[in-house]
Amino acid sequence: MDWIMWGGILLPFIGTSFGAAGVYFLKKSAERKRGEILAGFSSGIMAAAPVWSLLPPATERTRQSG
């Protein structure tokens, strides 16, 4: 198999796993304010994802079609 492909698959998986493990293990000791900050941060990332990954290809296709 191609190692670049496996790296592209495993890197997001590992990052997501570490992030979820951190939240899982810190949930009992986390105060309310920290939870609100983490929720705001994650919602900001999810809101930015379409802007940075979907809009540039759409504008490029619009320019190509005239």
Kinemage of the C-alpha trace (Angstrom):
@kinemage 1
@onewidth
@group {chain A} dominant
@subgroup {mainchain}
@vectorlist {calphas} color= white
{ca met a 1} P 0.000 0.000 0.000
{ca asp a 2} L 0.981 3.595 -0.459
{ca trp a 3} L 2.373 5.046 2.788
{ca ile a 4} L 1.174 8.556 1.953
{ca met a 5} L -2.386 7.251 1.700
{ca trp a 6} L -2.123 5.490 5.067
{ca gly a 7} L -0.655 8.614 6.617
{ca gly a 8} L -3.567 10.649 5.279
{ca ile a 9} L -6.003 8.183 6.809
{ca leu a 10} L -4.268 7.634 10.142
{ca leu a 11} L -3.259 11.208 10.956
{ca pro a 12} L -6.830 12.548 11.351
{ca phe a 13} L -7.841 9.342 13.138
{ca ile a 14} L -5.032 9.689 15.684
{ca gly a 15} L -5.720 13.393 16.220
{ca thr a 16} L -9.422 12.799 16.739
{ca ser a 17} L -8.730 9.904 19.087
{ca phe a 18} L -6.365 11.959 21.252
{ca gly a 19} L -8.820 14.854 21.364
{ca ala a 20} L -11.697 12.586 22.362
{ca ala a 21} L -9.546 10.835 24.980
{ca gly a 22} L -8.605 14.196 26.489
{ca val a 23} L -12.233 15.224 26.809
{ca tyr a 24} L -13.210 11.798 28.162
{ca phe a 25} L -10.556 11.764 30.864
{ca leu a 26} L -10.976 15.418 31.837
{ca lys a 27} L -14.768 15.499 31.919
{ca lys a 28} L -15.011 14.794 35.643
{ca ser a 29} L -12.457 17.396 36.640
{ca ala a 30} L -13.503 20.048 34.129
{ca glu a 31} L -15.442 22.970 35.443
{ca arg a 32} L -18.363 24.459 33.564
{ca lys a 33} L -16.394 27.361 32.088
{ca arg a 34} L -13.809 25.040 30.510
{ca gly a 35} L -16.594 22.991 28.945
{ca glu a 36} L -18.157 26.101 27.463
{ca ile a 37} L -14.799 27.191 26.035
{ca leu a 38} L -14.192 23.775 24.467
{ca ala a 39} L -17.715 23.711 23.004
{ca gly a 40} L -17.232 27.167 21.503
{ca phe a 41} L -13.867 26.202 20.065
{ca ser a 42} L -15.213 23.030 18.465
{ca ser a 43} L -18.240 24.800 17.012
{ca gly a 44} L -15.952 27.460 15.555
{ca ile a 45} L -13.851 24.803 13.874
{ca met a 46} L -16.951 23.122 12.462
{ca ala a 47} L -18.238 26.465 11.177
{ca ala a 48} L -14.901 27.288 9.536
{ca ala a 49} L -14.547 23.917 7.812
{ca pro a 50} L -17.032 24.658 4.999
{ca val a 51} L -15.513 28.082 4.409
{ca trp a 52} L -11.984 26.811 3.917
{ca ser a 53} L -12.743 23.509 2.184
{ca leu a 54} L -15.932 24.047 0.176
{ca leu a 55} L -16.071 27.671 -0.929
{ca pro a 56} L -12.721 27.946 -2.766
{ca pro a 57} L -13.475 25.054 -5.169
{ca ala a 58} L -16.978 26.442 -5.723
{ca thr a 59} L -15.699 29.906 -6.614
{ca glu a 60} L -13.071 28.394 -8.919
{ca arg a 61} L -15.719 26.384 -10.769
{ca thr a 62} L -17.875 29.483 -11.041
{ca arg a 63} L -14.992 31.420 -12.589
{ca gln a 64} L -14.292 28.608 -15.054
{ca ser a 65} L -17.912 28.388 -16.181
{ca gly a 66} L -18.101 32.126 -16.774
